[in-house]
């Protein structure tokens, strides 16, 4: 969120701004509905992101609906629409709680990316210096589902060598913007680029290109 405006990429299917705000606290809890435990890993991913940014590890627990406390975040399948597909979600931010509803982990994951985009940019820090008690979200209700089922990006490492760290960062950014396909272009006739212990001939033979005179170049 920037200057009170709602900025989410890509633009959600439906978004309604309501009155009020939600304030994060060090003691805020993250609840996973006991009927939706397949969303646990996604909730844990958010807890880890907050911990990296702030040094605060939010309390993560499973709970039934009656046990959800005010001031917390809830991951649940209740309120979601399975007919919209596994990547659909509803994100409901109110003054008392944040509810992320999805029928499948993919939808919960994309709801979490939207939540990250609504939070201050400090959520992306990795030095544990951000102040979680200063994080405020606008009250908003978002319904979202992908317009296109296949949303991908290509990374060509065949002739342009890239570090492992760069590739991981690239994939993280794709996920953050709700891309769901990663096309990794790894090989050309000039050479195979990844050593696989189980298949040594990929590099013994595939890493080299033979010239018409029998000489090799590549590797």
C-alpha angles and dihedrals in degrees: 000000000000124000092342094304124122112244117179126158118239098026109252122244092246132006130178122184114212137186122286138020139255119231123205118222134191087246095050112130131214115220128196114200109244088227090056104046092143085078093060097098091052091051090049090051089058092048090053091050092052091048091052091051101041110014087239117121107205116221108259118197143152117245143162119248094265090055097056108116129216115259094036142106120247128202112197144144091223111108094023126119112228091190088071091065137256094293097055122105146168119224113195117185114186134164091262104037148354116237123194110191122188135149093220139025092255091061092046089051092053091046087055091052089053089050090052090052091052092051123081114279089254088082086078095057120111100195100081092239102114118110109234092190088067095056113110127176127199116242103257140152117214127187112189140171129159116269089207123039094211115053111163147157132206127228114191111202095161100096098008112063115217131186124247089244092055093050092050091049090049091053091047090053092049090053092046090057093044099252109156104192130061116194106197111193102203109158143045131169085268092070153313109260107196123070112222114188092207092056108038094166089069088075099025091058108004095054092066136064120208118223122218089261092055098255121128135227130174131062 
